[in-house]
Amino acid sequence: MEVILQRGKARRVEDGHPWVYGNEIDVITGEPQTGDIVDVFNFKKDFIGRGYINTKSQITVRILTRQRSEPIDISFFRKRLFACREYREKLGFTLNYRLVFGEADFLPALVIDKFDDVYVMQTLSAGMDKWKRVIADILLDDFGASGVYERNDVPVRTLEGLEETTGFLSNEFDTRFVIDEEGVKFYVDLVNGQKTGFFLDQKENRLALQHIVKNAEVLDCFTYTGSFALYAAKFGARHVTALDISAEAIRLMQENVALNNFTNVEGVCANAFDVLPVWVKENRLYDVVILDPPAFTKNRKGIENAVKGYKEINLRGIRMVRPGGFLATFSCSHFMDVNLFYDTVASAAKDAGRTVREVQFLNQSKDHPVVWGIQETHYLKGLILQII
């Protein structure tokens, strides 16, 4: 079965992007069913790639291989998974890391996180969902997994005609356990935690706090289960205020604090957008302010409102930094590109009347690789700034 693209519509896909949109297609030969493997050609009938199809989805084809001689079968997935592990191991990842980062690992719509010998999987499209049992078996048989769990309670699956679902893809096991990240312990809850149970993408950025938080008074906004707050405590902060709108997140953060025997972390359950303006008026100041909000937009239409949100929260955060102190600020929306992120933070600093000195630009952890030409793979941006 073949998918032939319209004249002038193939360049982006030929240049390496794995998504073929329905409005780019001229002809589909045969009658492919959802999840079937098809070959993609340009209008000249030059082979572009091979992938799975879903005619009900706006992203109609997701390309898996550019090699015409490469079949899509169990051996294909086994080879790709081993390549993913080899890449991570070359970079020094061993226990806890993202094994597969979808399009960045040429396995579109597949996410696998590894916590020691437990694996958590998301199959976010109908075509990839068709292979999830095969992938789970490879993890169990070839990777020594003690357990595999699916966290497919993701709304994007409904766009593919899939149900949201969770459950074991192996024998049952204890889904709440403790991991050790550079000497800091965290509870991971595969069933109830956000995404796959723990955010691995800030692994290296948490280490960037090491020197700036020593003997500092720290405010960690959007703390979730306290990862930045706990690292600040580990690195010698005098006191850490961990702020989150979710009472459950604050409870989990406090469990993690107790797990590490820290005594200098205080949890506050409040909406940062409500409480920070009040604290600014009260002239509360901190040596280090950390802003790690959720994505303010998940689509291009929401960029304008997202910029307003990022500017507002950074304006308040900057005003609460003591002169000479530091701001660590992040955006996890790929629609907020690097230039827009810089411009938004710069605008907030200007309105706050503060001078900024850039200390470090931060990125997503290296187990979440960025592939040039696939902008969706670059989503996390961060800055450590000295506020003068």
C-alpha positions in Angstrom: 0.0 0.0 0.0 1.3 3.4 -1.0 0.8 7.0 0.0 1.7 9.6 -2.7 2.2 13.2 -1.7 1.0 16.2 -3.6 3.5 18.2 -5.7 5.2 20.8 -3.5 4.1 19.1 -0.3 6.9 16.6 0.3 9.9 18.8 1.2 9.4 18.9 5.0 9.0 15.1 5.1 11.9 14.6 2.7 14.1 16.8 5.0 13.5 14.4 7.9 10.2 15.2 9.6 8.3 12.0 10.3 4.8 13.4 10.1 2.7 13.3 7.0 -0.5 15.4 7.3 -3.7 14.4 5.6 -3.9 17.6 3.5 -0.4 16.8 2.0 -1.6 13.5 0.5 -2.6 13.1 -3.1 -3.4 9.4 -3.4 -3.7 6.4 -1.1 -3.6 3.1 -2.9 -5.3 0.0 -1.6 -7.5 0.2 1.5 -5.1 0.4 4.5 -6.6 -0.2 7.9 -5.6 1.9 11.0 -2.1 1.0 12.0 -1.2 -0.7 8.7 2.3 -0.1 7.3 2.5 2.0 4.1 5.2 3.3 1.8 5.3 7.1 1.3 6.4 8.6 -2.1 6.7 12.1 -3.5 4.7 13.0 -6.6 7.6 11.8 -8.8 7.2 8.4 -7.1 10.6 8.7 -5.3 10.5 6.7 -2.1 10.5 8.8 1.1 9.9 6.4 3.9 7.8 3.7 5.5 5.4 4.1 8.4 2.1 3.4 9.9 -1.2 5.0 8.8 -4.3 6.3 10.4 -6.7 8.0 8.0 -8.8 9.3 10.9 -5.9 11.3 12.3 -4.7 14.7 11.2 -1.2 13.2 11.2 -2.1 10.5 8.7 1.3 8.7 8.5 4.2 8.6 10.9 7.4 7.4 9.3 9.4 4.7 11.0 12.2 4.1 8.5 13.8 5.8 5.5 15.3 2.5 4.3 13.2 0.9 1.6 14.7 -2.6 2.3 13.9 -2.4 6.1 10.7 -4.2 7.1 8.6 -3.1 10.1 8.5 -6.2 12.3 9.6 -7.5 15.7 13.3 -7.3 14.7 12.9 -3.7 13.7 11.6 -2.7 17.1 14.2 -4.8 18.9 17.0 -3.1 16.9 15.6 0.4 17.5 15.2 -0.2 21.3 18.8 -1.5 21.6 20.0 1.6 19.7 18.1 3.8 22.1 19.8 2.1 25.1 23.2 2.2 23.5 22.9 6.0 23.0 21.9 6.6 26.6 24.7 4.4 28.0 27.3 6.2 25.9 26.2 9.4 27.7 26.5 7.8 31.1 22.8 7.0 31.9 22.4 3.8 33.9 19.5 3.5 36.3 16.7 6.1 35.7 16.3 7.7 32.3 14.1 8.1 29.2 14.8 5.1 27.0 12.6 6.2 24.1 11.7 9.8 23.3 9.3 9.3 20.4 10.2 11.2 17.2 13.7 12.0 18.6 14.5 8.3 18.6 12.7 7.6 15.3 9.9 5.7 17.0 7.1 8.3 16.7 4.5 8.4 19.4 6.4 6.0 21.7 7.7 7.1 25.1 9.4 4.7 27.5 10.9 5.7 30.9 13.2 3.4 32.8 13.3 3.3 36.6 16.0 0.8 37.4 14.5 -2.4 36.0 10.9 -1.1 35.8 9.7 0.4 32.5 6.8 2.8 31.9 5.4 3.1 28.4 3.1 5.4 26.5 1.9 4.6 23.0 0.3 7.9 21.8 -1.0 6.9 18.4 -3.0 4.1 17.0 -0.2 2.8 14.8 2.2 2.5 17.7 -0.4 1.2 20.1 -0.7 -1.8 17.8 2.9 -2.8 18.7 2.8 -2.2 22.4 2.6 -5.8 23.4 5.5 -6.6 21.2 7.5 -3.7 22.7 6.7 -4.8 26.2 7.8 -8.4 25.5 11.1 -7.1 24.1 11.6 -5.1 27.4 10.8 -8.2 29.4 12.8 -10.8 27.4 15.8 -8.8 26.1 16.2 -5.9 28.5 15.7 -7.8 31.8 12.6 -5.7 32.8 11.0 -6.9 36.1 7.9 -5.1 35.1 6.2 -3.0 32.4 3.4 -0.6 33.0 1.4 1.5 30.5 0.4 5.1 31.3 -1.9 5.7 28.4 -4.3 8.0 30.3 -3.4 10.8 27.8 -6.1 12.9 26.1 -4.1 13.0 22.8 -5.0 9.3 22.3 -8.6 10.3 21.7 -7.5 12.2 18.5 -6.3 8.8 17.3 -9.5 7.0 18.1 -8.0 5.3 21.1 -9.3 5.0 24.7 -7.3 6.3 27.6 -6.0 3.4 29.6 -3.5 2.3 32.2 -2.4 -1.1 33.4 0.3 -3.8 33.6 1.9 -5.1 30.4 3.7 -7.7 32.5 3.0 -9.5 35.8 1.8 -7.2 38.5 4.4 -5.5 40.7 4.6 -2.7 43.3 4.0 0.5 41.4 5.2 2.8 44.2 8.9 2.7 44.9 11.9 4.9 45.7 14.6 6.0 43.2 17.9 7.7 44.0 18.8 10.6 41.8 22.4 11.8 42.6 22.0 11.1 46.3 18.4 12.5 46.6 15.6 10.0 47.1 12.2 10.3 45.6 9.0 8.3 45.7 7.8 7.3 42.2 4.1 6.5 41.8 3.5 5.0 38.4 -0.3 4.9 38.8 -1.0 8.3 40.3 2.0 10.4 39.4 2.0 12.9 36.5 3.0 11.6 33.1 5.1 8.4 33.7 5.4 9.0 37.5 8.5 11.3 37.6 10.0 14.1 35.5 13.3 12.9 34.2 13.9 15.8 31.8 15.2 18.2 34.5 17.8 15.7 35.7 20.8 17.8 34.7 19.2 21.2 35.4 18.6 20.3 39.1 22.4 19.9 39.4 22.9 23.4 38.1 21.6 24.7 41.4 24.6 23.3 43.2 26.6 26.5 43.8 24.0 29.3 43.7 21.8 27.9 46.5 24.4 27.5 49.2 23.3 29.3 52.3 20.5 30.8 50.3 16.9 31.5 51.0 15.1 29.7 48.1 11.6 30.0 46.6 10.6 27.0 44.4 7.3 27.7 42.5 5.3 25.0 40.8 7.3 22.5 42.9 5.1 19.5 42.2 6.7 16.7 44.3 9.7 18.9 45.2 12.5 17.9 42.9 14.2 21.4 42.7 13.4 22.1 46.3 15.0 18.9 47.5 18.1 19.5 45.4 18.3 23.0 46.9 18.2 21.5 50.3 20.8 18.9 49.4 23.1 21.6 48.1 23.0 23.6 51.3 20.2 26.1 51.1 19.4 27.8 54.4 15.7 27.6 53.8 13.4 26.5 50.9 9.8 27.5 50.4 8.2 25.0 48.0 5.0 26.3 46.4 2.3 24.4 44.4 -1.4 24.8 43.8 -2.0 21.1 44.4 -2.5 20.0 48.0 -1.7 16.4 46.9 1.6 17.6 45.3 2.6 19.4 48.5 1.8 16.2 50.5 4.0 14.2 48.2 6.7 16.8 48.4 6.7 16.6 52.2 6.9 12.8 52.0 10.1 13.2 49.8 11.5 15.7 52.3 10.9 13.3 55.1 12.5 10.5 53.1 15.7 12.5 52.8 15.6 13.7 56.4 15.7 17.4 55.3 14.5 19.9 57.9 14.8 23.2 55.9 12.0 22.8 53.4 8.5 24.3 53.9 5.5 23.5 51.7 2.9 26.1 50.8 -0.3 25.2 48.9 -1.3 28.2 46.8 -1.7 29.4 43.3 1.5 31.2 42.3 -0.4 33.7 40.2 -2.4 34.7 43.2 0.2 34.7 46.0 3.2 36.1 44.2 1.7 39.5 43.6 0.8 39.6 47.3 4.3 38.6 48.3 5.8 41.3 46.0 3.7 43.9 47.8 4.9 42.6 51.1 8.5 43.0 49.8 9.3 39.3 50.4 12.8 38.7 48.9 14.7 35.5 48.2 18.3 34.7 47.1 17.1 32.2 44.5 13.7 32.0 42.8 12.9 28.9 40.7 10.0 29.0 38.2 9.1 25.7 36.5 5.5 26.0 35.4 3.5 23.6 33.4 3.2 24.3 29.7 0.9 27.3 29.3 0.0 26.2 25.8 -0.2 22.9 24.0 -1.1 24.4 20.6 -0.1 27.3 18.4 -3.3 29.2 18.9 -2.5 29.6 22.6 0.9 31.2 22.2 -0.3 34.8 22.8 -1.9 33.8 26.2 1.1 31.7 27.0 3.5 34.6 26.5 1.3 36.7 28.9 1.5 33.9 31.5 5.2 33.5 31.2 5.8 37.2 31.4 3.6 37.6 34.4 5.2 34.9 36.4 8.7 36.0 35.5 7.9 39.6 36.3 6.8 38.6 39.8 9.7 36.2 40.2 12.3 38.8 39.2 10.9 41.3 41.6 11.3 38.8 44.5 15.0 38.2 43.9 17.4 40.1 46.1 19.9 42.2 44.2 22.7 39.9 43.2 20.5 36.8 43.6 19.5 34.3 40.9 16.4 33.3 38.9 16.1 29.9 37.4 13.2 29.9 34.9 11.9 27.4 32.5 9.3 26.8 29.7 8.3 23.2 28.7 6.2 24.2 25.7 7.8 23.6 22.3 5.5 26.3 20.9 7.5 28.8 23.1 10.7 28.7 21.1 14.0 29.8 22.4 13.9 33.3 20.9 10.4 33.9 22.2 11.4 32.6 25.6 14.3 35.0 25.8 12.2 37.9 24.6 9.5 37.2 27.2 11.9 37.0 30.1 13.8 40.1 28.9 10.5 42.0 28.7 9.6 40.9 32.3 13.0 42.1 33.5 12.6 45.4 31.8 9.2 46.0 33.4 10.7 45.0 36.7 13.4 47.6 36.3 16.1 45.0 36.9 19.4 44.3 35.1 19.9 40.6 34.0 23.2 38.8 33.7 22.9 35.4 32.0 24.7 32.6 33.9 23.6 29.6 31.9 21.2 28.4 29.3 19.6 25.1 30.2 18.0 22.4 28.0 16.1 19.1 28.5 18.2 16.2 29.7 20.4 14.5 27.1 18.2 11.3 27.3 15.5 13.6 25.7 17.5 14.3 22.5 16.7 17.1 20.1 16.7 16.3 16.4 17.3 19.2 14.1 14.4 19.5 11.7 11.9 18.1 14.2 11.0 21.2 16.2 8.6 19.2 18.5 11.6 17.4 20.0 12.9 20.6 21.5 10.5 21.6 24.2 12.3 22.4 27.4 14.2 25.6 27.7 15.6 27.2 30.9 17.8 30.1 32.0 19.8 30.8 35.2 20.1 34.5 35.5 21.7 36.8 38.0 19.3 39.6 38.9 21.2 42.9 39.6 
